[in-house]
Amino acid sequence: MTSTAETAPVPWESHVGRGVHLYVDGRRYIDCASGTFNLSLGYALPEVTDALHAQLDRCAHLSSELTRPKSQEIFGLLRPFLPDHIESHWFRDLTGSTANECAVRIAQKATGRTDVVSLFLSHHGQSITATGMSGNAFRQRSFTLPFAGSLKIPAPDCANCFYRQTPHSCGMLCARRLEDFVEFASSGRVAALIVEPVLGNGGNITPPAGYFSVLREICDRHGILVIADEVQTGFGRTGTFFASTGFAKDLKPDIITFAKGAGGVGIPVAGVLMRKELDVLEPWEHSTTSGANPLALVALEATVKYIRDHDVLDNVALASKLLKDGLTELAADFGSVGAVKGVGLMLGFDLPSAAAVARFIAIARENGLIVRGSRYGFGNTVKVRPALTVSEDEVQDILHTLRTSLEQLESE
Ligand SMILES: Cc1ncc(COP(=O)(O)O)c(C=O)c1O
C-alpha cells in the first residue's frame, strides 16, 4: 500500500473547531477550505450541534419508512430556494458520489437511454460510476470502470482553451461541439449531461456568460436531461441557495444533486432534487440503510433554517465582494498571482505552477491559514472558500495572511 497522507502528530482530541477557526493542539488556523468544502456554516455552530445532540438522545437510526415524513418536511423548507420546476426529491444519500449515481439512475430510467456526457476536468465522486463520469485519468487508471456509457467533452476553461480560442473568437465551441459528440462519440442513446456550475476540483473554472443556455438548448433539442451537480456549489456557496437559481440559472437543470455543505457543520447528508415527472424510482431502487438517517436529516433541516433565518446569503454577498476585491489587489501587487476566479465564496486564484501552489499551501499553513489546491487538471489554482458565516474581520485576516504568504513565496 502506498500513501501520501500525512498523519498529524497530535492527539485526536486536540482538533477543535469553532466557526472558521480550527485549533490543532492549541494552535489556531483560519480554515479557508471549510474542511473539504463541507463546512458551509463553519465548525460546531450551536444552532446545528444543539439539534444534533437532542436527536442523538432520541435516536440515531430509524428505518426509511419512518424518516420519509421528515424528508418531505425538509423538502418543503427547500422549495422556496429551488427553480419552480423542481418539485420532487430523493433524500436517501450521504455522499455526493451516490447522489450523482441516483441522478444517473433517474435519467436512465426516465429516458430509457444509457449514456451520460460529462466534462473534462469534472469531478463527480469516487464510487465506480462517479469515477467513470469524472473527467480526469489519475483516479481511473488503476481500475476497470464498468460504466461504459460515459463520454466527456472539453470544459469551458477559457484560460486553457481546448480549441485554442479566445473568449472573443470562440463562438462558444466548447458548448456547441456537444452536438458533434452526441452524434459521433456516443451510442446515440444519451440520457443526461452532468455539469458542475463551477468546476471546483478542476480549478474553480467558472463558465463564461452564455455557456449554460447553449448547453440547455442543445440538450432540449436532443431530449437529453441536464443534471446540475451542486455538491460544491449548493447551499449558498455561490451567493444564491443553489447556483441553478443564480449565475447558472440558464442551465435550467432537470435534476440537481447536493451534498457537502448541506450538513452545515460537516454531517454527511446528500440528496437529489428533480422535476415531478422524473420521480420514477421505486424505494428499493436507490437507497442505503444509513441514508436519510435522523442525524443527517436533522443537520440538513437545521442548516436550511440557519441559512434562511440568519441572512447567510447576504453575508456571502458582502464577504465575497471584500474577498474578491482583496484578491484582485493581490493579483495587482504580486507577479506570481494570475487570474482571480469564481463567484460568491467559491473563489480562487492561479499561481504559475502546481509546484508553486504546493509550496504556497505549506507556507500559508505555517502562517495559520488553511487553503487547498486543485489536484485535477493543471493544478495551479489556490482555492479560497471560508465558511459562509465568515465575518468582515476574518476576511481581513485571510487577506493579510495571503499577502504575507505570497511575500514569502516570491522571496524564495
Ligand atoms: C462537484 C462534486 N461532486 C461530487 C463529489 C463527491 O462527493 P462525495 O465526496 O461526498 O462523495 C464531489 C466531492 O468532492 C464534488 O466536488
The ligand as a MOL file (V3000), in Angstrom:
LIG
                    3D

  0  0  0     0  0            999 V3000
M  V30 BEGIN CTAB
M  V30 COUNTS 16 16 0 0 0
M  V30 BEGIN ATOM
M  V30 1 C -18.7490 18.5100 -7.5630 0
M  V30 2 C -18.6310 17.2560 -6.7420 0
M  V30 3 N -19.4840 16.2530 -6.9740 0
M  V30 4 C -19.4390 15.1180 -6.2560 0
M  V30 5 C -18.4980 14.9400 -5.2760 0
M  V30 6 C -18.4670 13.6780 -4.4980 0
M  V30 7 O -18.9600 13.9310 -3.2100 0
M  V30 8 P -18.5880 12.9370 -2.0220 0
M  V30 9 O -17.1460 13.1080 -1.7350 0
M  V30 10 O -19.4860 13.3820 -0.9020 0
M  V30 11 O -18.9270 11.5630 -2.4810 0
M  V30 12 C -17.5740 15.9590 -5.0040 0
M  V30 13 C -16.5390 15.7860 -3.9540 0
M  V30 14 O -15.5610 16.4650 -3.9030 0
M  V30 15 C -17.6510 17.1440 -5.7640 0
M  V30 16 O -16.8000 18.1490 -5.5480 0
M  V30 END ATOM
M  V30 BEGIN BOND
M  V30 1 1 1 2
M  V30 2 1 2 3
M  V30 3 2 2 15
M  V30 4 2 3 4
M  V30 5 1 4 5
M  V30 6 1 5 6
M  V30 7 2 5 12
M  V30 8 1 6 7
M  V30 9 1 7 8
M  V30 10 2 8 9
M  V30 11 1 8 10
M  V30 12 1 8 11
M  V30 13 1 12 13
M  V30 14 1 12 15
M  V30 15 2 13 14
M  V30 16 1 15 16
M  V30 END BOND
M  V30 END CTAB
M  END
